[in-house]
Amino acid sequence: MSHPEPAPTLPCAPEAVRRVACIGAGVIGGGWAAHYLARGYDVTAWDPAPDAGPRLRRLVEAAWPALTRLGVAPDASQDRLTVTETLEEAVTQAQFIQESAPERLELKRELLARIDEAAPSGVVISSSTSGYPMTDMQTDCADPGRLVVGHPFNPPYLIPLVEVVGGTATREDVVEWTGRFYEAAGKSVITMRREVPGFIANRLQEALWREALHMVAEGEATVREIDDSITEGPGLRWATMGPMLTFALAGGEGGMAHMLDHFGPSLKSPWTRLEAPELDKKLYDAVVAGCDEEAEGRTIAELVAQRDQGVIDILRATGRLPRFPEGGVAK
Ligand SMILES: NC(=O)c1ccc[n+]([C@@H]2O[C@H](COP(=O)([O-])OP(=O)(O)OC[C@H]3O[C@@H](n4cnc5c(N)ncnc54)[C@H](O)[C@@H]3O)[C@@H](O)[C@H]2O)c1
């Protein structure tokens, strides 16, 4: 009688990981690399683009001043980044693998199967996907049980949240291990109990963006007015308290119950359009031009620096600077 192969065991405790591989090193993979380096990990990275190495090093270098202001691990160094020629070299010594390749299902399926083939047995492979369920991506892997989603927010070196969720073939101990790993790596983790397209935060963000695009398309608000309406309004509250508790306070002493009695019926009023707007050329051009106008000549690099400083100020003001087990503190 034949017995099924036992599931490979996880090679080390999540807190013991020292070497991380980043596969795909664009905005998100590069941001992850910067984060892991700042937390004192050794990072190997692979990306097939011919200019990927210098581009990645530029991204890490640009992020480093912000990371230093935030506080880096005592042994953190950009020199601990190795860019490899092949995917296999990048993953062969890795104790955790973060995939951040383009958001195309077929590409992710093939790439994750390649990583699974090359990676040491049992090492967890986590995808940065913005919305594909792992169930649809792990189909071609020999060991699909070790694949999980670890969805970050841009830039991963500053925004704490990671949404963790497994697919139907993912082992439960892998999901649990991954959540603990991200926490050890300084992230805030939400582990989802079931797969939901867009996870939690992207579903919320997309709803807001969809309404914003409708308002631009219909000439109801400019790009700048939409941005100001958040940064000068609800955005200030959301950095310290989420939309639910914020609304509970809007109900005064009656809290959320009063809020629901008072404003619940108006949810059925036509405040939302529900369907996505047609992204025709007119809307496309209006949104791009609106962003250019709002930037007032600031380059993308300047805007990145401004955003990073703003996020650091908020993290500092709300007592959310990184802490290191060694007792290192932010400057
Ligand atoms: N940009 C965001 O705000 C954001 C946020 C969260 C998650 N994500 C997700 O992160 C992933 C990467 O997105 P991004 O914004 O960094 O895109 P990007 O275009 O900036 O980077 C993608 C990188 O993947 C490389 N690449 C191309 N083919 C590859 C392959 N076969 N194997 C490995 N690498 C390959 C490209 O050269 C490029 O450097 C996507 O799944 C995306 O949905 C993006």
The ligand as an ORCA input file, in Angstrom:
! r2SCAN-3c Opt
* xyz 0 1
  N       2.520     49.249     -7.101
  C       1.771     49.050     -6.040
  O       1.282     49.995     -5.403
  C       1.534     47.645     -5.518
  C       1.085     47.500     -4.190
  C       0.915     46.213     -3.666
  C       1.180     45.103     -4.475
  N       1.597     45.276     -5.755
  C       1.894     44.058     -6.549
  O       3.290     43.865     -6.573
  C       3.655     43.190     -7.782
  C       4.712     44.003     -8.517
  O       4.153     45.252     -8.857
  P       5.075     46.547     -9.086
  O       4.178     47.716     -8.869
  O       6.337     46.424     -8.340
  O       5.364     46.422    -10.648
  P       6.669     46.949    -11.447
  O       6.266     46.982    -12.878
  O       7.210     48.180    -10.813
  O       7.750     45.782    -11.205
  C       7.631     44.499    -11.740
  C       9.054     43.945    -11.894
  O       8.947     42.580    -12.278
  C       9.973     42.335    -13.245
  N       9.593     41.153    -14.023
  C       9.057     41.089    -15.268
  N       8.888     39.800    -15.608
  C       9.317     39.047    -14.558
  C       9.427     37.649    -14.319
  N       9.025     36.752    -15.216
  N       9.955     37.240    -13.157
  C      10.370     38.120    -12.212
  N      10.295     39.447    -12.395
  C       9.762     39.902    -13.542
  C      10.056     43.615    -14.050
  O      11.323     43.714    -14.707
  C       9.874     44.668    -12.970
  O      11.110     45.092    -12.426
  C       2.368     42.995     -8.562
  O       1.840     41.726     -8.283
  C       1.461     44.083     -7.987
  O       0.099     43.793     -8.126
  C       1.795     46.514     -6.307
*
